[in-house]
């Protein structure tokens, strides 16, 4: 009788399986061959949010759930706000497609870049890229 539990998570569109129910950010990176782990930012995609995962931060994996992570070769994360919700990203640029995907914004909704730095508002069309 096999009592070993397998846990899954998704990193950069790849499913990774482990026997560990608790894993840290360093292990998640290493399991995907992202070495040295400190050269990569790990972003967990949540329900209309995202956050960076530190090297020693513990993540609890559960059966029948599959947390999703993205990796970026970078030493810093970037913050942005979409519809009054905070997001973190691994590069200073993010595409309109990624904003729609991770913030669950329908295609028929217009994306407006509201920049407090230059007091302007611009409409983002197609697969525009913005700098956070």
N, C-alpha and C positions, 0 to 999 in steps of 0.2 A: 504494500500500500504506500503510495507516494504522498507524503504529507508536506513536501517542500512547496512553499507558496512562491509564485512568480509575480513580480510587480513590473509594470511597464510605465515608461514615460516617453514623450516625444521630444527629440532635440533636433532642430534644423530639418524637420520633416522625416526624420528617421526614428523608428520605434526601437527603443533600447529596453532590454529585459534584465532584471536583476533579482536576486533572492533576498536582498536587503530591503526591509520595510522602512528604514530610515537611512538616508544617504545625504552627504553634504555636497556643497557646491563644487568643491575640488573633485570629488568622485564623479559627479555628473560630467564635468569637463573631461576628466581622464578616461572615462568609459567611452567617450566619443573620439578619443585620440587628440584632444585639444591640449597639447603640451608645449611649453609649460603652462599649467592651468592659469597662472597669474597673468598671462598674456591675453586672456579672454574675459570679456564681460558676458555674464549669463543673465538673460532676461526671462522671467516667468510671465507667460501670458495668462491673465486671469479673465474673469467675467467683466468685460468692459474696463479693464485696467491692465497695467503691466508693472513689474517691479524688478529691480536688480537683485541677484542672489550672490551673496558674498562667498568666498572660498570655504569658510568654515561654517556657514549657515546650514542648519539641518533642515531637510525636507522630508516630511512623512509621506510615504507612498501607501496607497490603499488599494485593495483588490477592486477591480471593475472601474477604476478611474485612471485617467492617463493625463497627468499634468503635461503642459506644453512649454518648452523652452526654446529660445533662440540664442545663438552665440554670435559674438562680434569680436574680431581681433582688435582690441582696444584696451586702454587703461582707464577709461572713464565712461560714465553714463551721462545721458542728457535727459532733462525733464521737460515735459510739455503738458499742456492742459487741453483736453478735448471735451466740449460740452460739460464743463465744470468738474471733470474727473481727471485725476493725476495719472500720468503715464511716464515710464522711463524707457529709454531707447539706447542702443549701443553705439550709435553714430550720430553725428551732428545733422545728418540728413535723413528724412523719412518721406516716402512717396505717398501720394494721395491714395493709391491702392492699398498700402499698408494701413493707413489711417482708417480707411473704410473697413478693412478686414478685421483689425484688432479692436476697433471701437464700435463695431457692428452698426455702421452708418450705411443706410441703403443708397444705391446708386442715384435714385431720384432726388436725394437731398443734396443741396448745394453745400460745398465746403468753402468756408470763408476763413482766410488767414487774417487774424486781427492782431496786428503787431503794435504793442505799446511803445516799442523803441522808436518807430517813425510815425506813429499816429495815423496808420493807413489800414485799410481793409482791402484784401484782394481775393477774388474768387479763384479757387483751384480747379482746374479742368483736366480731364483725362488722367494721365499718370504724372501729373506735376510732382516735383520734388521740392520740399521746403527745408530750410535750415532751422534747426531748433535753437 
